[in-house]
Each structure stands twice: as structure tokens, then as C-alpha cells.
Amino acid sequence: MSRRYHRIGDHYDAVVARYDAIAEFYDAKVDHGVTDVGSVALLDLAGDVRGRRLADIACGEGRIARELARRGADVTGVDISDRLLRKALAAERDDPLGITYLRADVTASETLAGATFDGVVCNYGLSDIDDLHGVLTTVSRVLGPSGWFVFSILHPCFPGWDDDAPSSWPVEGGYYREGWWLADNTGFRGKVGANHRTLSTYVNRLIEHGLQIEVVAEPPPDAKWAARRPGTGAVPVHLATRCRSRPTVKGGPALSV
């Protein structure tokens, strides 16, 4: 086991690493050039990361972690999938960037215990994590004073329209039916499923965990995407958000929003 690949506790053994079953499929499909609209929006919101200590949670095979490291950040990547992390390690061996990878459940209290980061990113990972409260608890715990949290997700309001572009929500249940569901297609969501949550649920949970929303971006889909079905270019597909850890008053509670 590499010195840059660590196991944190035993809690993750009880958590399903769904991507272990599709690691090769995922690696073949994902944009390693990091040019996809949602990822670009996430990196834009992260801004200048030179000299920053960052955590990439649900980092998968490490494509965002590598891009952040290339931009000068000191990066720790965390994921539950052993098979995806091994791909990340292979990339680190081929092109060393100083990234540390942890195999751990980001919703567990022992994960990243004692660590502090200037920023945390999560690229399309929140819908893969069943316990939103748990992951946001970890994020708020590890952020330093006025640290930021940037995430991207498939827009919760995206209605979907074909096999490769499933709705954000179960077709049979509609937008207001929250929970984990498995799409009826051959894409990622037909293989590992997703957790649908309404936009208001995301916003309210962020507020509850002391993460103050600073910027919200809804980048339009690229021309290739929109050309697949005329008229879909006006439909929100991606959502990226930057939040700030609320400073605390010494000897008192967190400042109100």
C-alpha cells in the first residue's frame, strides 16, 4: 500500500462502494481533460488555489484532484471506492503531483479527524452519497476559518429526456419524491443510481451546517449537448455552488446568516 493511500477506520466497510462495480466503465466514460461544463464551473468557483490546502471528497479516480494540484494546491483526495482510488494512485505514480489519497467514508466522524483545509470540493459526488447530513458535517468540521466549500451536481430541477440524460428525479415519483433511485438506462445512473434531493433540501442543509452560500452558477449545456435534442439548451442541467464557512464569535455561537 502506498504511503499516499491510507485507510481511515472501519466504518466505510458498512458503506456500499457502488463505483467499485463499474470502475472500468466510469474511467472510460469520464472526461479526463476536465473540460465538461459542470467541472469547469466548479474549478471557476474554486478560483486561484495556489498554496491552498484542499480536500477533494468523492474524488473517484482523481481527475479533479490532479487538476487542482496542477494549479498549485496541496490536495487530499477521499473516496470510498477502492478500485477508483487505485486508478488515482496509478496516475499519481505516472505523474507525481504530491496528492494524498484516503480510502474512507466521508460521512464518518473519524474521517479527516484533526485535519483543517482552506477549501473542500465535491464534483458531482453529493448525489452519490446517501448521508447528506454526514458529509456536510464533515465538510463544516474540516474547513478552517472562512474556508470555502465548492460543489457541482446535476441540477436537481433537470427533467431529463433520453437514455443518456436521465431526469434528476425518479420519473414515476416526480421532483418532490426524494431518495435513492436507479434509472432505467445504460448510463451511470442506470448502473449506480443516485440520491435525488430537491433544490430547497440542498439549500436548507447547507444553512443548517453553517455553510453560507456565496455564489450559485447554472452554466448552460454546451452546443454538442443542446444539439442532441433541439430546445433542450434552455433547460438547466448543471448546478455549481460556492459556500463559505461562517466565522464564529470567540466564546459564542456562529454568526447568523
C-alpha positions in Angstrom: 0.0 0.0 0.0 1.4 3.4 -1.0 2.3 5.8 1.7 -0.1 8.2 0.0 -3.0 5.8 0.2 -4.5 5.4 3.7 -7.4 3.6 5.2 -9.3 5.5 7.8 -11.2 3.4 10.3 -13.6 0.5 9.6 -16.8 2.4 9.2 -16.6 2.5 5.4 -16.8 -1.3 5.3 -20.5 -1.0 6.0 -21.0 1.6 3.2 -21.7 0.4 -0.3 -18.9 1.4 -2.7 -21.1 1.3 -5.8 -18.5 2.5 -8.2 -16.3 -0.5 -7.5 -18.6 -2.5 -9.7 -18.2 0.0 -12.7 -14.7 1.4 -12.2 -13.6 0.5 -15.7 -16.8 1.8 -17.3 -16.5 5.0 -15.4 -12.9 5.5 -16.2 -13.6 5.0 -19.9 -16.5 7.5 -20.0 -15.4 10.3 -17.8 -13.8 13.5 -19.2 -10.1 13.3 -18.1 -9.4 16.6 -19.8 -11.7 18.3 -17.2 -13.5 20.2 -20.0 -17.1 19.2 -19.1 -19.3 22.1 -18.2 -20.0 21.2 -14.6 -16.4 20.6 -13.7 -15.3 23.8 -15.4 -17.9 25.7 -13.3 -16.6 24.1 -10.1 -13.0 25.0 -10.9 -14.0 28.6 -11.8 -15.7 28.9 -8.4 -12.7 27.5 -6.6 -10.6 30.3 -8.2 -6.9 30.7 -7.5 -5.8 27.7 -5.4 -2.1 28.2 -5.4 -0.7 27.4 -2.0 -4.1 26.3 -0.7 -4.7 23.1 1.3 -7.7 21.4 -0.3 -9.7 18.3 0.1 -11.5 16.6 -2.8 -14.3 14.5 -1.4 -15.8 11.7 -3.5 -12.7 12.2 -5.6 -13.1 9.0 -7.6 -10.1 8.3 -9.9 -8.7 11.8 -9.1 -9.2 13.9 -12.2 -10.3 17.0 -10.2 -7.6 16.4 -7.6 -5.0 16.3 -10.3 -6.2 19.5 -11.9 -6.2 21.3 -8.6 -2.7 20.0 -7.8 -1.5 21.2 -11.3 -2.9 24.6 -10.3 -0.7 24.7 -7.3 -2.9 23.3 -4.5 -1.9 20.8 -1.8 -4.6 18.2 -2.3 -6.0 15.3 -0.3 -8.5 13.1 -2.2 -11.0 11.0 -0.3 -13.3 8.3 -1.7 -15.0 5.1 -0.7 -14.2 3.1 -3.9 -11.0 1.1 -3.7 -11.0 0.4 -7.4 -11.3 4.1 -8.4 -8.6 5.1 -5.9 -6.2 2.6 -7.3 -6.6 4.3 -10.7 -5.9 7.6 -8.9 -2.8 6.1 -7.4 -1.6 4.8 -10.8 -2.0 8.3 -12.2 0.0 9.7 -9.3 2.8 7.2 -9.9 3.0 8.1 -13.6 2.8 11.9 -12.9 3.6 12.7 -9.3 1.8 15.8 -8.1 2.0 15.2 -4.4 -1.6 14.2 -3.9 -2.5 12.2 -0.8 -5.4 9.7 -1.2 -7.6 8.3 1.6 -10.0 5.4 1.3 -12.7 6.5 3.8 -16.3 7.2 4.3 -16.7 11.0 4.1 -19.8 10.8 6.3 -17.9 9.2 9.2 -16.8 11.2 12.3 -13.3 9.8 12.2 -12.6 10.7 8.6 -10.1 13.6 8.3 -10.2 13.9 12.1 -7.9 16.7 13.2 -7.3 18.0 9.7 -8.1 21.5 8.5 -8.4 22.7 4.9 -8.7 26.1 3.2 -11.2 24.6 0.9 -13.2 21.5 0.0 -14.5 20.5 -3.4 -17.0 17.8 -4.4 -17.5 17.3 -8.1 -20.8 15.5 -8.9 -20.4 13.5 -5.7 -23.2 14.7 -3.4 -25.9 12.7 -5.2 -23.7 9.6 -4.8 -23.5 10.0 -1.1 -26.6 8.6 0.8 -26.0 10.6 4.0 -26.1 14.3 3.1 -26.1 15.3 6.8 -23.0 13.2 7.4 -20.9 14.6 4.6 -21.8 18.2 5.3 -21.0 17.7 8.9 -17.5 16.5 7.8 -17.2 19.5 5.4 -18.0 22.0 8.1 -15.8 20.3 10.6 -12.6 20.3 8.4 -12.9 23.8 7.0 -10.7 26.4 8.6 -12.0 29.9 9.5 -13.8 31.4 6.4 -12.9 28.3 4.4 -14.9 27.5 1.3 -16.9 24.6 0.0 -17.5 24.3 -3.8 -19.6 21.6 -5.3 -21.2 20.7 -8.6 -24.2 18.4 -9.2 -26.6 17.5 -11.9 -29.2 20.3 -11.5 -32.0 19.0 -9.1 -34.6 20.5 -11.4 -33.3 18.9 -14.6 -36.2 16.9 -16.2 -34.2 14.7 -18.4 -35.1 13.4 -21.9 -33.2 10.4 -23.2 -31.3 7.3 -22.3 -28.0 9.2 -21.6 -29.7 12.1 -19.9 -31.9 10.8 -17.1 -34.0 13.1 -15.0 -32.6 14.2 -11.7 -35.6 12.6 -10.1 -37.5 9.2 -10.4 -39.8 9.5 -13.4 -42.5 7.6 -11.6 -42.2 9.8 -8.5 -41.5 13.3 -9.8 -39.4 16.1 -8.4 -40.8 16.1 -4.9 -40.0 12.4 -4.2 -36.6 12.3 -2.6 -34.4 9.3 -2.1 -32.1 6.9 -3.8 -33.3 5.6 -7.2 -31.9 3.6 -10.1 -32.5 4.9 -13.6 -33.8 2.7 -16.4 -30.8 3.3 -18.8 -27.3 2.2 -19.6 -25.5 5.2 -18.2 -24.0 6.0 -14.8 -27.4 6.4 -13.1 -28.6 3.1 -14.6 -25.6 1.4 -13.0 -25.1 3.0 -9.6 -28.3 5.1 -9.1 -28.4 8.5 -7.5 -29.9 10.3 -4.5 -32.4 12.8 -5.6 -32.9 15.9 -3.3 -34.9 19.0 -4.1 -33.1 22.3 -4.5 -34.6 23.5 -1.3 -33.2 20.5 0.6 -29.7 21.2 -0.6 -30.0 24.9 0.4 -31.5 24.2 3.8 -29.0 21.6 4.7 -26.1 23.9 3.8 -27.6 26.6 6.0 -28.1 24.2 8.9 -24.4 23.2 8.7 -23.1 26.8 8.8 -22.2 26.9 5.1 -23.2 30.3 3.8 -24.0 30.4 0.1 -21.8 33.0 -1.8 -22.2 32.2 -5.5 -24.5 29.9 -7.4 -23.8 29.1 -11.1 -26.1 27.4 -13.6 -23.9 27.0 -16.7 -25.8 26.2 -19.9 -25.0 22.9 -21.5 -22.5 23.0 -24.4 -23.6 23.2 -28.0 -23.0 19.5 -28.6 -25.3 18.6 -25.8 -28.0 21.0 -26.9 -27.8 19.8 -30.5 -28.8 16.3 -29.4 -32.4 17.5 -28.9 -33.5 20.9 -30.1 -34.8 23.1 -27.4 -33.0 21.5 -24.5 -30.3 24.1 -24.4 -32.7 26.3 -22.3 -33.1 23.6 -19.6 -30.9 23.8 -16.5 -28.6 20.8 -16.5 -25.7 21.7 -14.1 -25.5 23.5 -10.8 -22.3 24.7 -9.1 -22.2 26.5 -5.8 -19.6 28.1 -3.5 -20.3 28.3 0.2 -18.3 29.9 3.0 -17.7 28.6 6.4 -19.3 31.1 8.8 -16.8 32.6 11.2 -17.5 32.1 14.9 -17.5 34.7 17.6 -15.0 33.8 20.3 -16.9 32.4 23.2 -20.2 32.5 21.4 -22.2 30.7 18.7 -21.7 31.0 14.9 -22.8 34.3 13.4 -26.4 34.2 11.9 -27.0 34.1 8.2 
